Amino acid sequence: MKTKALSVAAVWAVIAAIMTTPAQAQQGAAPGGGNPGAGSMGIAAVVNEDIITVFDVQSRLGMFMATSGLENTPDLQRRVLPQVIQGLIEERLKLQEARRLKITTTEPEVRNALEMIEGQNGMPPGSFRKMFTERGVDMSTLYSQIEADVAWVKVVRQELRRNVLVAPEEVKNVMERLKANQGRPEHLLSEIFLPVNATVSEGDVRQLADRLVQQARSGTPFPAIAQQFSQSPTAAVGGDLGWVMQGELETELDRAVAGMEPNEISEPIRSTTGYHILALRGRRASGAPDPMMSAVTLQQIYLPTLGGRAQSEAQLAQNSNTIITQASNCQAMNDLGKRIGGPGSGPIEPIRVGGLPEKVRDVVATLPPNRVSPAIEVPGARLFVMVCQRLEDSGLPDEEQVAGKLENDKLENLARQKLRDLRRQALVDVRI
């Protein structure tokens, strides 16, 4: 990728100079009455034929701060700025490749993807819009990011999937290895990966990694940090690596995990490609069934306690009693949700118990099927859940799961290689 050297100080100086109030930002106002998109000062970078404006950078930086849970300080903003710009460049490359292949995205696809992200984080529909409005962040920057991801998934499926072949012998070898390794230590891990390359200073990356470790240890949810800052494909699922057998990671990472205790977050670990932050969520013997890996289908009733649809104390008490006394099965639970529940009530497709928000997970882990849960108090709502179906973890995947994982691994590798190729071939001019 042909690019000018990126000066963090220079970029920050321009961004800081045009920071406006939320109302000004929506109108495109800038100091001196100018427009952030006009003139050379309004252009942050050119990616082939596309322009990234300073306003784009400003909006994305605001989104990072709004959704990461990190303390919003000028020092932290300076450190994440190079990553913000590189992320915007990659988004333009993904969309350009989609256009070249005449692949389009639709508004319902982007909206559905947004709702899935909210659901994965235990948030009711519309939560991001409410959060962004309250914090003066332009909602279009989130839509742009999701649109690029949706388009890229289509590119990968259309252009690369045909090149992926999983032979029966590969599946057989993996199954034999898993059986042979039953009983060996296995670690349930999440990761944050920050790459070190020619476009960013290693010192800046290390300092950002230290800051993220500090924030995660002080209580900010690890998945939220991973989704916004990690540059690994696992960022889309909150950094979840799943169960990893001892010896499968790079030597530096494997050594660090061996010395960690469950629920511990590592110091930044330098590998050949960048810095890794690992969260050890559990440890077990390979092949042992894990309740957190059981798949459950749920019904949920969401009673809002904040916002325009907030229920009064009397309504909450009455509706809670109705749910507890009348929700005798999942169909009854669904009917009650439609009648007295708020947005977010209804069925939840099969999901791993360990992937649920902590308060919900702790209840669902031991909740018998077709029995309504006690009230679960979460920010902004009171929840009731019911397990409709539970598929217990057997400890070992079946052949179909192994084949699917092999295919996904190969597809992810091809996708990363494709994006690297697009970066190398692109004409990128960073102007600030």
For each residue, the residues with C-beta under 8 A, 3 or more apart:
1: 423 424 425 426 428
2: 426 427 428
3: 6 199 428 429 430
4: 429 430 431
5:
6: 3 11 82 85 199 200 430
7: 10 11
8: 11 12 78 81 82 201 204
9: 12 13
10: 7 13 14 432
11: 6 7 8 14 15 44 57 81 82 85 432
12: 8 9 15 16 77 78 81
13: 9 10 16 17
14: 10 11 17 18 41 44 54 432
15: 11 12 18 19 54 57 58 61 77 81
16: 12 13 19 74
17: 13 14 31
18: 14 15 30 31 36 41 54 55 58
19: 15 16 58
20: 24 25 29 30 31
21: 24 25 136
22: 25 26 136 137
23: 26 27
24: 20 21 27 29 30
25: 20 21 22 28 29 55 58 59 136 138
26: 22 23 138
27: 23 24
28: 25 35 36 37 55
29: 20 24 25 33 35
30: 18 20 24 33 34 35 36 42
31: 17 18 20 34
32:
33: 29 30
34: 30 31 38 39 41 42
35: 28 29 30 38 42
36: 18 28 30 42 53 54 55 58
37: 28 42 43 53 55
38: 34 35 42
39: 34 42 43
40: 43 431
41: 14 18 34 54 432
42: 30 34 35 36 37 38 39 53 54 55
43: 37 39 40 46 51 52 53 54 431 432
44: 11 14 52 53 54 56 57 85 88 430 431 432
45: 51 52 85 88 89 428 429 430 431 432
46: 43 50 51 52 427 428 429 431
47: 50 51 52 89 92 93 96 426 427 428
48: 92 93 96 426 427 428
49: 96
50: 46 47 92 95 96
51: 43 45 46 47
52: 43 44 45 46 47 56 57 85 88 89 92
53: 36 37 42 43 44 56 57
54: 14 15 18 36 41 42 43 44 57 58 432
55: 18 25 28 36 37 42 58 59
56: 44 52 53 59 60 88 141 144
57: 11 15 44 52 53 54 60 61 81 84 85 88
58: 15 18 19 25 36 54 55 61 62
59: 25 55 56 62 63 137 138 140 141
60: 56 57 63 64 84 87 88 141 145
61: 15 57 58 64 65 77 80 81 84
62: 58 59 65 66 135 136 137 138 141
63: 59 60 66 67 132 137 141 142 145
64: 60 61 67 68 80 84 228 229
65: 61 62 68 70 72 76 77 135
66: 62 63 131 132 135 137
67: 63 64 128 131 224 227 228
68: 64 65 220 224 225 228 229
69: 215 220 221 224 225
70: 65 76 211 212 215 220 225
71: 76 215
72: 65 76 77
73: 76 77
74: 16 77 78
75: 78 79
76: 65 70 71 72 73 79 80 208 211
77: 12 15 61 65 72 73 74 80 81
78: 8 12 74 75 81
79: 75 76 204 207 208 211
80: 61 64 76 77 83 84 208 229
81: 8 11 12 15 57 61 77 78 84 85
82: 6 8 11 85 86 199 200 201 204
83: 80 86 87 194 200 208 229 231
84: 57 60 61 64 80 81 87 88
85: 6 11 44 45 52 57 81 82 88 89 430
86: 82 83 89 90 199 200
87: 60 83 84 90 91 145
88: 44 45 52 56 57 60 84 85 91 92
89: 45 47 52 85 86 92 93 423 426 428
90: 86 87 93 94 148 419 423
91: 87 88 94 95 144 145 148
92: 47 48 50 52 88 89 95 96 148
93: 47 48 89 90 96 97 419 422 423 426
94: 90 91 97 98 148 149 151 152 155 419 422
95: 50 91 92 98 99 147 148 151
96: 47 48 49 50 92 93 99 100 422
97: 93 94 100 101 152 155 418 422
98: 94 95 101 103 104 105 151 152 154 155
99: 95 96 102 103
100: 96 97
101: 97 98 155 158 159
102: 99
103: 98 99 151 154 155 158
104: 98 151
105: 98 109 110 147 150 151 154
106: 109 110
107: 110 111
108: 111 112
109: 105 106 112 113 150
110: 105 106 107 113 114 143 146 147 150
111: 107 108 114 115
112: 108 109 115 116
113: 109 110 116 117 146 149 150
114: 110 111 117 118 128 142 143 146
115: 111 112 118 119 125
116: 112 113 119 120
117: 113 114 120 121 128 146 227
118: 114 115 121 123 124 125 126 127 128
119: 115 116 122 123 348
120: 116 117 237 238 355
121: 117 118 223 224 238 357
122: 119 356 357 360 378
123: 118 119 127 128
124: 118 127 302 304 342 343 344 380 381
125: 115 118 343 344
126: 118 129 130 343
127: 118 123 124 130 131
128: 67 114 117 118 123 131 132 139 142
129: 126 132 133 139
130: 126 127 133 134 307
131: 66 67 127 128 134 135 137
132: 63 66 128 129 135 136 137 138 139 142
133: 129 130 136 139
134: 130 131
135: 62 65 66 131 132
136: 21 22 25 62 132 133
137: 22 59 62 63 66 131 132 141
138: 25 26 59 62 132 141
139: 128 129 132 133 142 143
140: 59 143 144
141: 56 59 60 62 63 137 138 144 145
142: 63 114 128 132 139 145 146
143: 110 114 139 140 146 147
144: 56 91 140 141 147 148
145: 60 63 87 91 141 142 148 149
146: 110 113 114 117 142 143 149 150
147: 95 105 110 143 144 150 151
148: 90 91 92 94 95 144 145 151 152
149: 94 113 145 146 152 153 236
150: 105 109 110 113 146 147 153 154
151: 94 95 98 103 104 105 147 148 154 155
152: 94 97 98 148 149 155 156 415
153: 149 150 156 157
154: 98 103 105 150 151 157 158
155: 94 97 98 101 103 151 152 158 159 160 418
156: 152 153 159 160 161 411 414 415 418
157: 153 154 160 161
158: 101 103 154 155 161
159: 101 155 156 162 418
160: 155 156 157 163 164 411 414 415 418
161: 156 157 158 164 411
162: 159
163: 160 414
164: 160 161 407 410 411 414
165:
166: 170 171 403 406 407 410
167: 170 171
168: 171 172
169: 172 173
170: 166 167 173 174 406
171: 166 167 168 174 175 399 402 403 406
172: 168 169 175 176
173: 169 170 176 177
174: 170 171 177 178 402 406
175: 171 172 178 179 399 402
176: 172 173 179 180
177: 173 174 180 181
178: 174 175 181 182 286 287 396 397 402
179: 175 176 182 287 396
180: 176 177
181: 177 178 184 245 286 287
182: 178 179 285 286 287 395 396
183: 285 286 287
184: 181 245 246 285 286
185: 245 246 283 284 285 286
186: 243 244 245 246 283 284 285 286
187: 243 244 245 246 257 280 282 283
188: 242 243 244 280 281 282 283 284 290 292 354
189: 241 242 243 244 257 278 279 280 281
190: 222 223 226 234 238 239 240 241 278 279 281
191: 226 230 232 234 239 241 276 277 278 279
192: 209 212 222 225 226 229 230 232 239 276 277
193: 230 231 232 234 274 275 276 277
194: 83 205 208 209 229 230 231 268 274 275 276 277
195: 200 205 231 273 274
196: 200 202 205 273 274 275
197: 200 274
198:
199: 3 6 82 86
200: 6 82 83 86 195 196 197 204 205
201: 8 82 204 205
202: 196 205 206
203: 206 207
204: 8 79 82 200 201 207 208
205: 194 195 196 200 201 202 208 209 274 275
206: 202 203 209 210 268 275
207: 79 203 204 210 211
208: 76 79 80 83 194 204 205 211 212 229
209: 192 194 205 206 212 213 268 275 277
210: 206 207 213 214 268
211: 70 76 79 207 208 214 215
212: 70 192 208 209 215 216 225 229 277
213: 209 210 216 217 265 266 267 268 277
214: 210 211 217 218
215: 69 70 71 211 212 218 220 225
216: 212 213 220 222 225 265 277 279
217: 213 214 265
218: 214 215
219:
220: 68 69 70 215 216 224 225
221: 69 224 225
222: 190 192 216 225 226 238 239 265 279
223: 121 190 226 227 237 238 239 240
224: 67 68 69 121 220 221 227 228 238
225: 68 69 70 192 212 215 216 220 221 222 228 229 230 239
226: 190 191 192 222 223 229 230 234 235 238 239
227: 67 117 223 224 230 235 236 238 239
228: 64 67 68 224 225 235
229: 64 68 80 83 192 194 208 212 225 226 235
230: 191 192 193 194 225 226 227 234 235 239
231: 83 193 194 195 235 274
232: 191 192 193 235 239
233: 236 412 415 416
234: 190 191 193 226 230 237 238 239 240 241
235: 226 227 228 229 230 231 232 238 239
236: 149 227 233
237: 120 223 234 240 355
238: 120 121 190 222 223 224 226 227 234 235
239: 190 191 192 222 223 225 226 227 230 232 234 235 279
240: 190 223 234 237 355
241: 189 190 191 234 244
242: 188 189
243: 186 187 188 189 284 286 290 293
244: 186 187 188 189 241 248 249 257
245: 181 184 185 186 187 248 286
246: 184 185 186 187 254 257 258
247: 254
248: 244 245 254
249: 244 253 254 257
250: 253 254 271 272
251: 254 255
252: 255 256 269 270 271
253: 249 250 256 257 269 271 276 278
254: 246 247 248 249 250 251 257 258
255: 251 252 258 259
256: 252 253 259 260 266 267 269 278
257: 187 189 244 246 249 253 254 260 266 278 280
258: 246 254 255
259: 255 256
260: 256 257 264 266 278 280
261: 264 280
262: 280 281 282 283
263: 280 281
264: 260 261 279 280
265: 213 216 217 222 277 278 279 280
266: 213 256 257 260 269 276 277 278 279 280
267: 213 256 277
268: 194 206 209 210 213 275 276 277
269: 252 253 256 266 275 276 277 278
270: 252 274 275
271: 250 252 253 274 275 276
272: 250
273: 195 196
274: 193 194 195 196 197 205 231 270 271
275: 193 194 196 205 206 209 268 269 270 271
276: 191 192 193 194 253 266 268 269 271
277: 191 192 193 194 209 212 213 216 265 266 267 268 269
278: 189 190 191 253 256 257 260 265 266 269
279: 189 190 191 216 222 239 264 265 266
280: 187 188 189 257 260 261 262 263 264 265 266 283
281: 188 189 190 262 263 354
282: 187 188 262 290 292
283: 185 186 187 188 262 280
284: 185 186 188 243 288 290
285: 182 183 184 185 186 288
286: 178 181 182 183 184 185 186 243 245
287: 178 179 181 182 183 395 396
288: 284 285 395
289: 293 392 393 394 395
290: 188 243 282 284 293 294 354 393 395
291: 294 353 365 392 393
292: 188 282 352 353 354 361 365 393
293: 243 289 290 352 353 354 393
294: 290 291 352 353 390 391 392 393
295: 350 351 352 353 390 391
296: 350 351 352 353 364 387 388 389 390 391
297: 347 348 349 350 387 388 389 390
298: 347 348 351 364 385 386 387 388
299: 330 333 334 337 346 347 348 385 386 388
300: 337 344 345 346 347 348 383 384 385 386
301: 323 327 333 336 337 340 341 345 383 384 385
302: 124 337 341 342 343 344 345 381 383
303: 311 315 316 319 320 340 341 342 381 382 383 384
304: 124 307 309 310 311 342 343 380 381
305: 310 311 316 380 381 382
306: 310 379 380 381
307: 130 304 310 380
308:
309: 304 342 343
310: 304 305 306 307
311: 303 304 305 315 316 319 342
312: 315 316
313: 316 317
314: 317 318
315: 303 311 312 318 319
316: 303 305 311 312 313 319 320 382
317: 313 314 320 321
318: 314 315 321 322
319: 303 311 315 316 322 323 340
320: 303 316 317 323 324 375 382 384
321: 317 318 324 325
322: 318 319 325 326 336 340
323: 301 319 320 326 327 333 336 340 372 384
324: 320 321 327 372 384
325: 321 322
326: 322 323 332 336
327: 301 323 324 332 333 336 372 384 386
328: 332 370
329: 332 333 370 386
330: 299 333 334 370 386 388
331: 334 335
332: 326 327 328 329 335 336
333: 299 301 323 327 329 330 336 337 372 384 386
334: 299 330 331 337 338 346 347
335: 331 332 338 339
336: 301 322 323 326 327 332 333 339 340 341
337: 299 300 301 302 333 334 340 341 345 346
338: 334 335 341 345 346
339: 335 336
340: 301 303 319 322 323 336 337
341: 301 302 303 336 337 338 344 345 346
342: 124 302 303 304 309 311 345 381
343: 124 125 126 302 304 309
344: 124 125 300 302 341 381
345: 300 301 302 337 338 341 342
346: 299 300 334 337 338 341
347: 297 298 299 300 334 388
348: 119 297 298 299 300 351 385
349: 297
350: 295 296 297 389 391
351: 295 296 298 348 355 356
352: 292 293 294 295 296 355 356
353: 291 292 293 294 295 296 356 361 364 365
354: 188 281 290 292 293 361
355: 120 237 240 351 352 361
356: 122 351 352 353 360 361 364
357: 121 122 360 361 378
358: 361 362
359: 362 363 376 377 378
360: 122 356 357 363 364 376 378 383 385
361: 292 353 354 355 356 357 358 364 365
362: 358 359 365
363: 359 360 366 367 373 374 376 385
364: 296 298 353 356 360 361 367 373 385 387
365: 291 292 353 361 362
366: 363
367: 363 364 371 373 385 386 387
368: 371 387
369: 386 387 388 389 390
370: 328 329 330 386 387 388
371: 367 368 386 387
372: 323 324 327 333 384 385 386
373: 363 364 367 376 383 384 385 386
374: 363
375: 320 382 383 384
376: 359 360 363 373 382 383 384 385
377: 359 382 383
378: 122 357 359 360 381 382 383
379: 306
380: 124 304 305 306 307
381: 124 302 303 304 305 306 342 344 378
382: 303 305 316 320 375 376 377 378
383: 300 301 302 303 360 373 375 376 377 378
384: 300 301 303 320 323 324 327 333 372 373 375 376
385: 298 299 300 301 348 360 363 364 367 372 373 376
386: 298 299 300 327 329 330 333 367 369 370 371 372 373
387: 296 297 298 364 367 368 369 370 371 390
388: 296 297 298 299 330 347 369 370
389: 296 297 350 369
390: 294 295 296 297 369 387
391: 294 295 296 350
392: 289 291 294
393: 289 290 291 292 293 294
394: 289 398
395: 182 287 288 289 290
396: 178 179 182 287
397: 178 401 402 405
398: 394 401 402
399: 171 175 402 403
400: 403 404
401: 397 398 404 405
402: 171 174 175 178 397 398 399 405 406
403: 166 171 399 400 406 407
404: 400 401 407 408
405: 397 401 402 408 409
406: 166 170 171 174 402 403 409 410
407: 164 166 403 404 410 411
408: 404 405 411 412
409: 405 406 412 413
410: 164 166 406 407 413 414
411: 156 160 161 164 407 408 414 415
412: 233 408 409 415 416
413: 409 410 416 417
414: 156 160 163 164 410 411 417 418
415: 152 156 160 233 411 412 418 419
416: 233 412 413 419 420
417: 413 414 420 421
418: 97 155 156 159 160 414 415 421 422
419: 90 93 94 415 416 422 423
420: 416 417 423 424
421: 417 418 424 425
422: 93 94 96 97 418 419 425 426
423: 1 89 90 93 419 420 426 428
424: 1 420 421
425: 1 421 422
426: 1 2 47 48 89 93 422 423
427: 2 46 47 48
428: 1 2 3 45 46 47 48 89 423
429: 3 4 45 46
430: 3 4 6 44 45 85
431: 4 40 43 44 45 46
432: 10 11 14 41 43 44 45 54
